[in-house]
Each structure stands twice: as structure tokens, then as C-alpha cells.
Amino acid sequence: MDETRAIRLSPPVGRALLTWNGKQPPPPLAVPPAIEVERCGSGDQLLLHGENLAALAWLLANGYRQRINLIYIDPPFGSGIDRVRRVRLRGSGPARLVPVAEVEYCDTWNADAYLQFMYERLIALRDLLADDGCIYLHCDFRKAHHLRCLMDEVFGAERMLNEIIWFYPRGGDGERQFNRKHDTILLYARGDRWTFNYNEVLIPYTRRQLARFRQEDERGRYYWNVNPRGERVKTYLRKPGIGAYDVWTIPIEAALVRDLGYPTAKPLALLDRIIRASSRPGDLVLDCFAGSGTTAVAAQSLGRRWIACDVNTSAIQIASRRLRRAILECTSSSAGFSVWRIGDAAPAPRGDAHVRVTYHNDQITITVESYTNPLLADASQALPDWRCLVDEIVIDPRYDGAIFRPAIMDAPPRRSTLVRGAYTLALADVGPSLALKIVDAAGSEAFIVVPIR
Ligand SMILES: C[S@@+](CC[C@H](N)C(=O)[O-])C[C@H]1O[C@@H](n2cnc3c(N)ncnc32)[C@H](O)[C@@H]1O
């Protein structure tokens, strides 16, 4: 991969409608170094750990200019909230939440800095989008009006296709104003052609609507008779549903958010609808504010290829866990992805583990005897079992010393269940070194390499 050039971006195509202190066109982007750290399966999909402007420059330098068919982004909303991570420990019994001394998600912005941040990324994203590609930008009432002006400037006001309202009727109460229960998703095309799979997102008729089409003509087509002006008019049932509206009611998946441990995770149904509507099987989908990886998971299950990026270590851990699970359960030999560390993305903080290795006949057993995380030292003291801290254990039985290729995954989806902690493998399946990664609920990791005798 070429890491020497600086990337020049195309100027916006629309008229500037919004200005702010310090507004300036993005300077040429330096291409950051990148290193592959993990590979799962054999596909060419990418999970990029790093700052997304650097990741976009890297993609532009490595053959992805105008190759992306669909972009969905769910950036920080400028909510003024800096979320301190609260770790939900595993195990049965009442949920135990432990605060970690680290801010997981910063969403307090100077208004000008926010606009410049988004402007630079939108310009780079436009250069990645294929001629007939589309971009969905997810936001809420705080920034929707500003972001729409930015999208008009970068993509052109005439390229706006929809302002989608995602309505999520659940929880919360607005006692001083109306309940704020919707987000806004702005949909723009890059050019004058775009994919819209009308039939894929039809709203199925209700039973009551279908019941009207009772009569059948001589060609076996169903219809109903309306009588608007005393005339009898046949209305045929031509398609399996009604064309989708731009107001979507999709509930927040509270159980998914809890089990993933990622508070801003969006429902799979939301991404499923977006990807079905605006891409075809085999198309390439990009999300550079990937969070828990919902876009990539939905793309994977719909047979699209994907690239996902996030700066946050926990997001990458959670997304790779979800994707690994989807891929290890999938029978297609072409499914897979690799994890790259882009630029100066920091590796996860270190946890400590003690592992025992025993051999019997032609088998080897790896037993994790203890795990500790200095960030959770207080909480750990009262724990009945070290496994309450651990979200997953993954094993590469033939570690080559460079890229971790997990083939065994122990990551119980429900938080009430603990990892097993002991793994027996046939010696024939193990190489000269085996590597084991333990990821805990606070995002720290222990990485242990076991030389095999
Ligand atoms: C609202 S969350 C996305 C949630 C995601 N849609 C999901 O379903 O889980 C926004 C994400 O953007 C990431 N982020 C914020 N600034 C970033 C940057 N400059 N580069 C990469 N990721 C960034 C945050 O770490 C966070 O995970």
C-alpha cells in the first residue's frame, strides 16, 4: 500500500450557504502509515482503527477513490455530553455497573470546530463515493439545520433526495417541551443517477388493506371496485406493498444496546432498510463513524462488502466481535475482514492474565487461571470470578508473530453468561506458537503468546 503521497481533495460542488470562524478548505491530506493487526476469514473487507480523516486519506491513496457505492455516517451529534464509560460486569444476578476513569465518547464541541470537522470529512467522503453512489448522514435537531447547509455545499442542493425522519417511540419524557423522539437522516446522491431499490423497501399491505382486493378478473389478477363518482373503477393489486415513506418508525433495540455495551448503537432494522434501498449485492458500503459496527453487520448479512472505521478502541473491539461472530457462523468461504491500525491509533490498554498450558496425548489445554485490569482494580476485589470482567477470549492456534488470525471465539452474546476460560485443541491443529487474546468489559486486553513444544 502506497503511503508516501499527499491526497488532494476535490472542491465542493454546491454554493456555500454557511460560514463559521476559521472556515477553510481542507488542506491536502497526508497519507498515514497503516498496519494490519488482525484477520478473520479470507474476505477483503476492512475494519479501520483510527481517526477517520486519516483513514479516508489512506483509502483515497489505496484505490478506493469513487469506489464506494453507499456511505452511512452517524457522527457525534454535538450533544454536549461526554460519556464516561460504565462497565456492565458479566454474570447472573443484578446488573453491576462500574465507572471507568476514562471518557469513552466526547461530544462537547465548539460550534465552529464541529462544522469544520464535518466539512473536511464530507469533502473527503464525496471523493470516495462512486458516480452513482449515495450518502446518508444521521443527525438530530441540534445540528440537522447546519449539516443540511454543509451537505448542500459539498454535494449540491439539487442532489438532496430525502430528509428521513427516524421516529423511535420509547422512554423519556419532555416536561418543558415536546418529547424529542426523532432523528434526522439526510440522503444525498453524488450524481444524477443513483440506486434506489423501490421494491426492496415496500411497506407490506396490512391484512385489512389486502382484504379489499377480493375480486379476481379473467386473468387471475385481484382488484377492488371503487366508486368515487358513481362509476365503477377497478383498482388492481399491482405490487406487494406501498412505496416506503420518508418517516420511519423503528424501535430502539434496548436489549441489543445493553448486551453490546455501546450506548449509541443503532437498530439493525434501520441499517437494513438503508442498505437494501440504496445498494445492490456485492456493492461496497462505508461507515467511518462505525461505533459498534451496525452498518458493517447489516451489510455483511445482506451480501454487501463493507469498510468501517472508528477511533475508539472499544468500538473496534465490539464491532470486530459482532463481525467475527457473523463470519465464523457463515458458510461462505469468501467472507472475512481484516483489522488495520491507522496512523497513531493507540493499542488497547493492557490487562494481565495468568495462563496454564497442559498437554495430554495429542491434545493441548489452555486454561486461563486469572485476569486482572488495573483500571478495574477496586471492582475486581469483590468479584467471585475473574470471568465477570471478561467479554471475550479469542485464539489463533497458528500465530505467525505478526497478524492475529482468530479461529476460536468464546464471546457469550448475553451479559449473564461467562466465558468458558479453558480450551482443549488437537495438537495437529496448532502451530509452533498459539496466541490468545482476552478482551475485558472496559476495553483492556491481554495478549499471550504460547510457544508449543
Ligand atoms: C454515534 S456513534 C456511532 C454509532 C453506530 N452507528 C452504531 O450503530 O454503533 C459515533 C462514533 O463515531 C466515532 N468517532 C467520533 N469521532 C471520530 C473520528 N474523528 N474518527 C473516527 N471515529 C470517530 C465515535 O468513537 C463513535 O463510536
The ligand as an ORCA input file, in Angstrom:
! r2SCAN-3c Opt
* xyz 0 1
  C     -22.958      7.868     17.348
  S     -21.614      6.785     17.376
  C     -21.947      5.663     16.052
  C     -22.821      4.510     16.477
  C     -23.038      3.484     15.370
  N     -23.883      3.994     14.339
  C     -23.606      2.191     15.924
  O     -24.637      1.711     15.470
  O     -22.994      1.658     16.871
  C     -20.341      7.785     16.709
  C     -18.998      7.098     16.635
  O     -18.087      7.965     15.962
  C     -16.806      7.730     16.499
  N     -15.972      8.884     16.153
  C     -16.088     10.160     16.604
  N     -15.132     10.928     16.042
  C     -14.411     10.128     15.220
  C     -13.290     10.342     14.363
  N     -12.736     11.550     14.225
  N     -12.802      9.290     13.674
  C     -13.370      8.060     13.796
  N     -14.429      7.793     14.599
  C     -14.948      8.816     15.293
  C     -17.038      7.554     17.986
  O     -15.986      6.824     18.590
  C     -18.371      6.776     17.973
  O     -18.139      5.394     18.062
*
